[in-house]
Amino acid sequence: MMRQDRFENSAPRTPRRPVMIAIAVATFGLVGMLVVDHGPWSKPQVHTAEMANHRTTGESARAVGATVTPTPPSRGLEPETPGPKPIHPANPGER
């Protein structure tokens, strides 16, 4: 009986410490992402076509010693797909 009276006046425990840890981890993660994504070292490097060493993918592949073979031509007739035929979208210019 004495044991129950001792705990009646105390306030219920609130999980304050785990919440503060979760907020700190989330803040650190957000700041870390912002620094990595928007830092001064992450500026895009734009190269013009004149600066490129090769004009096509095939030229680049041949430059490193790869052989480039064309894909075989597709058949003239393709099988008809089952199901309803697709409907063409409305012409937005006709109003």
N, CA, C and O atoms as a MOPAC input file, in Angstrom:
PM7 MOZYME 1SCF
protein

 N      0.80800 1    -1.18900 1     0.00000 1
 C      0.00000 1     0.00000 1     0.00000 1
 C      0.85900 1     1.26200 1     0.00000 1
 O      0.54100 1     2.23400 1    -0.68600 1
 N      1.89900 1     1.24600 1     0.73700 1
 C      2.77200 1     2.40500 1     0.83300 1
 C      3.46300 1     2.67000 1    -0.50500 1
 O      3.73100 1     3.82300 1    -0.84300 1
 N      3.75400 1     1.61600 1    -1.26700 1
 C      4.46600 1     1.74900 1    -2.52200 1
 C      3.63100 1     2.50700 1    -3.55300 1
 O      4.19100 1     3.32100 1    -4.28800 1
 N      2.31200 1     2.27800 1    -3.64400 1
 C      1.46400 1     2.97600 1    -4.60100 1
 C      1.33900 1     4.45100 1    -4.26400 1
 O      1.28800 1     5.27600 1    -5.17700 1
 N      1.28900 1     4.81600 1    -2.99200 1
 C      1.15700 1     6.21500 1    -2.60800 1
 C      2.38900 1     7.01600 1    -3.00400 1
 O      2.28400 1     8.20500 1    -3.30800 1
 N      3.53300 1     6.38700 1    -3.00300 1
 C      4.76700 1     7.10300 1    -3.32400 1
 C      4.79100 1     7.53600 1    -4.79000 1
 O      5.36200 1     8.58200 1    -5.09600 1
 N      4.18700 1     6.76400 1    -5.71800 1
 C      4.22500 1     7.08300 1    -7.13700 1
 C      3.00400 1     7.85000 1    -7.62200 1
 O      2.97600 1     8.23800 1    -8.79000 1
 N      2.01800 1     8.08400 1    -6.81300 1
 C      0.81900 1     8.80200 1    -7.25400 1
 C      1.08900 1    10.26800 1    -7.55000 1
 O      0.48400 1    10.81700 1    -8.47100 1
 N      1.95700 1    10.91100 1    -6.82000 1
 C      2.19600 1    12.33500 1    -6.97800 1
 C      3.21800 1    12.65900 1    -8.06700 1
 O      3.34800 1    13.82200 1    -8.44800 1
 N      3.93500 1    11.67900 1    -8.57100 1
 C      4.96200 1    11.96300 1    -9.57900 1
 C      4.32400 1    12.11800 1   -10.96000 1
 O      3.31600 1    11.48500 1   -11.27400 1
 N      4.93700 1    12.97500 1   -11.77100 1
 C      4.43200 1    13.22600 1   -13.11500 1
 C      4.81800 1    12.06200 1   -14.02900 1
 O      5.82400 1    11.39700 1   -13.78200 1
 N      4.03700 1    11.80900 1   -15.07400 1
 C      4.40400 1    10.73100 1   -16.00000 1
 C      5.70300 1    11.08700 1   -16.73300 1
 O      5.95400 1    12.25300 1   -17.03500 1
 N      6.51100 1    10.08200 1   -17.01100 1
 C      7.79500 1    10.31700 1   -17.67700 1
 C      7.57100 1    10.64100 1   -19.14400 1
 O      6.75700 1    10.00100 1   -19.81000 1
 N      8.27700 1    11.61200 1   -19.63500 1
 C      8.22100 1    11.94300 1   -21.05700 1
 C      9.55600 1    11.54200 1   -21.68300 1
 O     10.60900 1    11.77600 1   -21.09000 1
 N      9.52600 1    10.95400 1   -22.84700 1
 C     10.77900 1    10.51600 1   -23.48900 1
 C     11.49800 1    11.70400 1   -24.12300 1
 O     11.52400 1    11.83700 1   -25.34600 1
 N     12.07200 1    12.55200 1   -23.30600 1
 C     12.70200 1    13.76700 1   -23.78900 1
 C     14.05000 1    13.49700 1   -24.45200 1
 O     14.36200 1    14.09400 1   -25.48300 1
 N     14.83900 1    12.61800 1   -23.88000 1
 C     16.18500 1    12.38800 1   -24.39900 1
 C     16.18000 1    11.75300 1   -25.80100 1
 O     16.91700 1    12.23000 1   -26.66500 1
 N     15.38700 1    10.70400 1   -26.06900 1
 C     15.38900 1    10.15300 1   -27.43600 1
 C     14.89500 1    11.15500 1   -28.48000 1
 O     15.37000 1    11.16000 1   -29.61500 1
 N     13.94800 1    11.99600 1   -28.09500 1
 C     13.44400 1    13.00300 1   -29.03900 1
 C     14.53900 1    14.01000 1   -29.35700 1
 O     14.69500 1    14.40500 1   -30.51200 1
 N     15.29300 1    14.42900 1   -28.36300 1
 C     16.36900 1    15.38800 1   -28.60100 1
 C     17.47800 1    14.77000 1   -29.46300 1
 O     18.06300 1    15.44100 1   -30.31300 1
 N     17.75400 1    13.49700 1   -29.23300 1
 C     18.76400 1    12.82200 1   -30.05600 1
 C     18.29000 1    12.71400 1   -31.50100 1
 O     19.07400 1    12.93000 1   -32.42600 1
 N     17.01500 1    12.38100 1   -31.70500 1
 C     16.47800 1    12.28300 1   -33.06700 1
 C     16.51000 1    13.63200 1   -33.76800 1
 O     16.82200 1    13.70100 1   -34.95700 1
 N     16.19600 1    14.69700 1   -33.05700 1
 C     16.24700 1    16.04100 1   -33.66100 1
 C     17.68100 1    16.40500 1   -34.01900 1
 O     17.92200 1    16.99400 1   -35.07300 1
 N     18.63800 1    16.06400 1   -33.15700 1
 C     20.04100 1    16.37400 1   -33.44300 1
 C     20.53500 1    15.59700 1   -34.66300 1
 O     21.24600 1    16.15600 1   -35.49800 1
 N     20.17200 1    14.32700 1   -34.77800 1
 C     20.60000 1    13.51900 1   -35.92800 1
 C     19.97400 1    14.05900 1   -37.22100 1
 O     20.64300 1    14.14100 1   -38.25100 1
 N     18.69400 1    14.42300 1   -37.16100 1
 C     18.03100 1    14.95900 1   -38.35200 1
 C     18.64800 1    16.29100 1   -38.77000 1
 O     18.84000 1    16.53900 1   -39.96100 1
 N     18.95600 1    17.14200 1   -37.80600 1
 C     19.57400 1    18.43600 1   -38.12400 1
 C     20.95300 1    18.23600 1   -38.72700 1
 O     21.29800 1    18.88300 1   -39.71600 1
 N     21.74900 1    17.34000 1   -38.13700 1
 C     23.07900 1    17.07500 1   -38.66500 1
 C     23.01000 1    16.50400 1   -40.08400 1
 O     23.81100 1    16.87300 1   -40.94300 1
 N     22.06200 1    15.61400 1   -40.32600 1
 C     21.90300 1    15.04600 1   -41.66200 1
 C     21.50000 1    16.08400 1   -42.68700 1
 O     22.01300 1    16.08900 1   -43.80600 1
 N     20.58200 1    16.96700 1   -42.31200 1
 C     20.13100 1    18.02400 1   -43.22700 1
 C     21.26700 1    18.98900 1   -43.55200 1
 O     21.46800 1    19.34400 1   -44.71400 1
 N     22.00000 1    19.40900 1   -42.54400 1
 C     23.13100 1    20.31100 1   -42.77700 1
 C     24.18900 1    19.61700 1   -43.62700 1
 O     24.77600 1    20.23600 1   -44.51500 1
 N     24.43500 1    18.34200 1   -43.36300 1
 C     25.41000 1    17.60100 1   -44.15700 1
 C     25.01700 1    17.51200 1   -45.62300 1
 O     25.85700 1    17.69200 1   -46.50500 1
 N     23.73700 1    17.23400 1   -45.88800 1
 C     23.28000 1    17.17100 1   -47.28600 1
 C     23.39400 1    18.53000 1   -47.97200 1
 O     23.78600 1    18.60500 1   -49.13600 1
 N     23.05800 1    19.58900 1   -47.27000 1
 C     23.14900 1    20.91600 1   -47.87100 1
 C     24.59400 1    21.28200 1   -48.19200 1
 O     24.86300 1    21.86900 1   -49.24100 1
 N     25.51800 1    20.94600 1   -47.30900 1
 C     26.92200 1    21.26500 1   -47.55400 1
 C     27.44900 1    20.46600 1   -48.73500 1
 O     28.15600 1    21.01200 1   -49.58200 1
 N     27.11800 1    19.18400 1   -48.80400 1
 C     27.62400 1    18.34500 1   -49.89300 1
 C     27.01100 1    18.74300 1   -51.23000 1
 O     27.71600 1    18.81200 1   -52.23700 1
 N     25.69600 1    19.00900 1   -51.25100 1
 C     25.03300 1    19.31800 1   -52.51500 1
 C     25.27300 1    20.73900 1   -52.99700 1
 O     25.31500 1    20.97600 1   -54.20400 1
 N     25.43200 1    21.68800 1   -52.08700 1
 C     25.50400 1    23.09400 1   -52.49600 1
 C     26.79600 1    23.77500 1   -52.07900 1
 O     26.85300 1    25.00200 1   -52.01200 1
 N     27.82000 1    23.00900 1   -51.80200 1
 C     29.09400 1    23.58500 1   -51.40100 1
 C     29.80500 1    24.22500 1   -52.58800 1
 O     29.39200 1    24.04100 1   -53.73300 1
 N     30.87000 1    24.97400 1   -52.32200 1
 C     31.58000 1    25.66800 1   -53.40800 1
 C     32.29100 1    24.71500 1   -54.36400 1
 O     32.63700 1    25.11500 1   -55.47500 1
 N     32.51600 1    23.47600 1   -53.96700 1
 C     33.23000 1    22.51600 1   -54.80500 1
 C     32.29800 1    21.74200 1   -55.72700 1
 O     32.77500 1    20.95200 1   -56.54200 1
 N     31.00500 1    21.93700 1   -55.62700 1
 C     30.08000 1    21.14000 1   -56.42500 1
 C     29.44900 1    21.93700 1   -57.56300 1
 O     28.28500 1    21.71800 1   -57.90100 1
 N     30.18500 1    22.83500 1   -58.14100 1
 C     29.68400 1    23.60300 1   -59.27900 1
 C     29.74500 1    22.73600 1   -60.53500 1
 O     30.70000 1    21.97900 1   -60.71100 1
 N     28.75100 1    22.83400 1   -61.40400 1
 C     28.76900 1    22.01900 1   -62.61900 1
 C     29.88400 1    22.45800 1   -63.56400 1
 O     30.16000 1    23.64900 1   -63.70900 1
 N     30.51100 1    21.48700 1   -64.19400 1
 C     31.56100 1    21.76900 1   -65.15800 1
 C     30.99100 1    21.57000 1   -66.55300 1
 O     30.76800 1    20.44100 1   -66.99000 1
 N     30.76100 1    22.65400 1   -67.23300 1
 C     30.13700 1    22.60600 1   -68.55000 1
 C     31.22600 1    22.59600 1   -69.61000 1
 O     32.11600 1    23.44600 1   -69.61500 1
 N     31.14100 1    21.62300 1   -70.50700 1
 C     32.08800 1    21.52500 1   -71.61000 1
 C     31.32800 1    21.72600 1   -72.90900 1
 O     30.24500 1    21.17200 1   -73.09900 1
 N     31.89400 1    22.50600 1   -73.78400 1
 C     31.26200 1    22.72100 1   -75.08300 1
 C     31.61200 1    21.55800 1   -76.00400 1
 O     32.48200 1    20.74600 1   -75.69000 1
 N     30.93300 1    21.48600 1   -77.13600 1
 C     31.17900 1    20.41500 1   -78.09800 1
 C     32.57900 1    20.50700 1   -78.68400 1
 O     33.16100 1    19.49000 1   -79.06000 1
 N     33.12300 1    21.71300 1   -78.76600 1
 C     34.47200 1    21.87700 1   -79.31400 1
 C     35.53000 1    21.28700 1   -78.38500 1
 O     36.60300 1    20.88900 1   -78.83800 1
 N     35.23200 1    21.22900 1   -77.09400 1
 C     36.19800 1    20.70100 1   -76.13600 1
 C     36.19200 1    19.17600 1   -76.09300 1
 O     37.13000 1    18.57200 1   -75.57200 1
 N     35.16200 1    18.55300 1   -76.62600 1
 C     35.05000 1    17.09300 1   -76.57300 1
 C     36.10100 1    16.45300 1   -77.47200 1
 O     36.43400 1    16.97900 1   -78.53400 1
 N     36.61200 1    15.31600 1   -77.02900 1
 C     37.61500 1    14.60400 1   -77.82300 1
 C     36.98500 1    13.83600 1   -78.97000 1
 O     37.59900 1    13.69200 1   -80.02700 1
 N     35.77700 1    13.34300 1   -78.78000 1
 C     35.11100 1    12.52200 1   -79.78800 1
 C     33.68700 1    13.02600 1   -79.95500 1
 O     33.05500 1    13.46200 1   -78.99200 1
 N     33.19300 1    12.96300 1   -81.17100 1
 C     31.85900 1    13.48400 1   -81.44200 1
 C     30.75000 1    12.47600 1   -81.15600 1
 O     29.64400 1    12.86800 1   -80.78200 1
 N     31.02500 1    11.20300 1   -81.32400 1
 C     29.98100 1    10.19900 1   -81.12700 1
 C     30.45300 1     9.14900 1   -80.13100 1
 O     31.63300 1     9.06900 1   -79.79200 1
 N     29.50700 1     8.35600 1   -79.67800 1
 C     29.83300 1     7.26100 1   -78.76900 1
 C     30.69800 1     6.23500 1   -79.47300 1
 O     31.60200 1     5.66000 1   -78.86800 1
 N     30.42600 1     6.00300 1   -80.74600 1
 C     31.22500 1     5.04700 1   -81.51000 1
 C     32.68800 1     5.47000 1   -81.60200 1
 O     33.58100 1     4.63400 1   -81.46800 1
 N     32.93900 1     6.74400 1   -81.82800 1
 C     34.31500 1     7.23100 1   -81.87400 1
 C     35.00800 1     7.05500 1   -80.53000 1
 O     36.18200 1     6.68900 1   -80.47600 1
 N     34.29400 1     7.31300 1   -79.45700 1
 C     34.87000 1     7.14000 1   -78.12300 1
 C     35.19400 1     5.67700 1   -77.86600 1
 O     36.24300 1     5.36700 1   -77.30200 1
 N     34.31100 1     4.77900 1   -78.26900 1
 C     34.54500 1     3.34900 1   -78.06600 1
 C     35.73900 1     2.87200 1   -78.87600 1
 O     36.56900 1     2.11300 1   -78.37600 1
 N     35.82500 1     3.30900 1   -80.11200 1
 C     36.94800 1     2.89200 1   -80.94900 1
 C     38.27200 1     3.43800 1   -80.41800 1
 O     39.31400 1     2.80100 1   -80.57300 1
 N     38.23600 1     4.61000 1   -79.79700 1
 C     39.45800 1     5.21700 1   -79.28000 1
 C     40.06400 1     4.38900 1   -78.15300 1
 O     41.27900 1     4.42000 1   -77.95400 1
 N     39.25100 1     3.66000 1   -77.42300 1
 C     39.78100 1     2.83200 1   -76.33400 1
 C     39.96500 1     1.38600 1   -76.76300 1
 O     40.35700 1     0.55300 1   -75.94500 1
 N     39.69600 1     1.06400 1   -78.01900 1
 C     39.96100 1    -0.26900 1   -78.53600 1
 C     38.76300 1    -1.18600 1   -78.60700 1
 O     38.92700 1    -2.37300 1   -78.88800 1
 N     37.56600 1    -0.68700 1   -78.36500 1
 C     36.38000 1    -1.53300 1   -78.42500 1
 C     35.92600 1    -1.66700 1   -79.87200 1
 O     36.17100 1    -0.79000 1   -80.70000 1
 N     35.26200 1    -2.77900 1   -80.15900 1
 C     34.68900 1    -2.93900 1   -81.48800 1
 C     33.21900 1    -2.56800 1   -81.42400 1
 O     32.51400 1    -2.93500 1   -80.48500 1
 N     32.77400 1    -1.85000 1   -82.41100 1
 C     31.39600 1    -1.38800 1   -82.46600 1
 C     30.69100 1    -2.14700 1   -83.57300 1
 O     31.08800 1    -2.07700 1   -84.73600 1
 N     29.64300 1    -2.87300 1   -83.20900 1
 C     28.85600 1    -3.59300 1   -84.20900 1
 C     27.44200 1    -3.04400 1   -84.19900 1
 O     26.86500 1    -2.83600 1   -83.13100 1
 N     26.88100 1    -2.80800 1   -85.36500 1
 C     25.51700 1    -2.28200 1   -85.40500 1
 C     24.50200 1    -3.34400 1   -84.97700 1
 O     24.76000 1    -4.54300 1   -85.08800 1
 N     23.36400 1    -2.89700 1   -84.49500 1
 C     22.30900 1    -3.83100 1   -84.11800 1
 C     21.65000 1    -4.38100 1   -85.37000 1
 O     21.59900 1    -3.69900 1   -86.39300 1
 N     21.14900 1    -5.60000 1   -85.30300 1
 C     20.49500 1    -6.15900 1   -86.49000 1
 C     19.20100 1    -5.38400 1   -86.77900 1
 O     18.54000 1    -4.90300 1   -85.85800 1
 N     18.85200 1    -5.27200 1   -88.04900 1
 C     17.63400 1    -4.52700 1   -88.38400 1
 C     16.39600 1    -5.25000 1   -87.85700 1
 O     16.36300 1    -6.47800 1   -87.77900 1
 N     15.39300 1    -4.47500 1   -87.50100 1
 C     14.16300 1    -5.08000 1   -86.98600 1
 C     13.33700 1    -5.63700 1   -88.14500 1
 O     13.51500 1    -5.24600 1   -89.29900 1
 N     12.43800 1    -6.55200 1   -87.81300 1
 C     11.58600 1    -7.14200 1   -88.83900 1
 C     10.61500 1    -6.07900 1   -89.36500 1
 O     10.28700 1    -5.11500 1   -88.67300 1
 N     10.17600 1    -6.27800 1   -90.58400 1
 C      9.25400 1    -5.32200 1   -91.19000 1
 C      7.88700 1    -5.34500 1   -90.53300 1
 O      7.26700 1    -4.29600 1   -90.35500 1
 N      7.41300 1    -6.51700 1   -90.17200 1
 C      6.10200 1    -6.63100 1   -89.55000 1
 C      6.26300 1    -7.03200 1   -88.08700 1
 O      6.94200 1    -8.00700 1   -87.76800 1
 N      5.64900 1    -6.29000 1   -87.23800 1
 C      5.65900 1    -6.60200 1   -85.81400 1
 C      4.32500 1    -7.23400 1   -85.45800 1
 O      3.30500 1    -6.85900 1   -86.03600 1
 N      4.29400 1    -8.17700 1   -84.53000 1
 C      3.01000 1    -8.76900 1   -84.13800 1
 C      2.12000 1    -7.72000 1   -83.47000 1
 O      2.60000 1    -6.81100 1   -82.79200 1
 N      0.82400 1    -7.87000 1   -83.67900 1
 C     -0.12000 1    -6.91700 1   -83.11100 1
 C     -0.25200 1    -7.17600 1   -81.61900 1
 O     -0.38200 1    -8.32200 1   -81.18800 1
 N     -0.21800 1    -6.12000 1   -80.84200 1
 C     -0.30400 1    -6.27400 1   -79.39200 1
 C     -1.73800 1    -6.57500 1   -78.98800 1
 O     -2.66900 1    -5.99900 1   -79.54900 1
 N     -1.93100 1    -7.46800 1   -78.02300 1
 C     -3.28900 1    -7.78100 1   -77.59000 1
 C     -3.86700 1    -6.63000 1   -76.76500 1
 O     -3.13200 1    -5.83400 1   -76.18000 1
 N     -5.18000 1    -6.56100 1   -76.73300 1
 C     -5.84900 1    -5.54100 1   -75.93300 1
 C     -6.37900 1    -4.41500 1   -76.79200 1
 O     -6.25000 1    -4.45000 1   -78.01600 1
 N     -6.97100 1    -3.42300 1   -76.16600 1
 C     -7.54600 1    -2.31100 1   -76.92500 1
 C     -6.46200 1    -1.45100 1   -77.55500 1
 O     -5.34300 1    -1.36500 1   -77.04900 1
 N     -6.80700 1    -0.83200 1   -78.64300 1
 C     -5.87400 1     0.03600 1   -79.34300 1
 C     -5.75100 1     1.35900 1   -78.58200 1
 O     -6.73600 1     1.82900 1   -78.01300 1
 N     -4.56100 1     1.96800 1   -78.56300 1
 C     -4.40500 1     3.24800 1   -77.86300 1
 C     -5.15900 1     4.36100 1   -78.55900 1
 O     -5.27700 1     4.38500 1   -79.78400 1
 N     -5.65700 1     5.26100 1   -77.77400 1
 C     -6.41100 1     6.39900 1   -78.31200 1
 C     -5.43400 1     7.55600 1   -78.48700 1
 O     -4.60000 1     7.81800 1   -77.62000 1
 N     -5.55100 1     8.24200 1   -79.62100 1
 C     -4.67600 1     9.37200 1   -79.87400 1
 C     -5.10500 1    10.53900 1   -78.99100 1
 O     -6.30100 1    10.75200 1   -78.79400 1
 N     -4.15800 1    11.29100 1   -78.46300 1
 C     -4.52200 1    12.42600 1   -77.61100 1
 C     -5.22600 1    13.51900 1   -78.41400 1
 O     -5.02200 1    13.65100 1   -79.62000 1
 N     -6.04000 1    14.28100 1   -77.73800 1
 C     -6.76200 1    15.36700 1   -78.40400 1
 C     -5.76800 1    16.41300 1   -78.88600 1
 O     -4.72200 1    16.62400 1   -78.27100 1
 N     -6.09800 1    17.04900 1   -79.96900 1
 C     -5.25500 1    18.08600 1   -80.53900 1
 C     -5.49400 1    19.37100 1   -79.72500 1
 O     -6.60900 1    19.89200 1   -79.74000 1
 N     -4.48900 1    19.89100 1   -79.02300 1
 C     -4.72600 1    21.07000 1   -78.20800 1
 C     -4.96000 1    22.33400 1   -79.02800 1
 O     -5.44900 1    23.33300 1   -78.50000 1
 N     -4.61700 1    22.29900 1   -80.30400 1
 C     -4.78700 1    23.49200 1   -81.13900 1
 C     -6.21900 1    23.67500 1   -81.63100 1
 O     -6.54700 1    24.75400 1   -82.12300 1
 N     -7.07700 1    22.68000 1   -81.52200 1
 C     -8.45500 1    22.77000 1   -82.01100 1
 C     -9.40300 1    23.12900 1   -80.88300 1
 O     -9.93200 1    22.23000 1   -80.22800 1
 N     -9.62700 1    24.35200 1   -80.64200 1
 C    -10.59900 1    24.79700 1   -79.62000 1
 C    -11.34800 1    25.98100 1   -80.08500 1
 O    -12.20400 1    26.49300 1   -79.36300 1

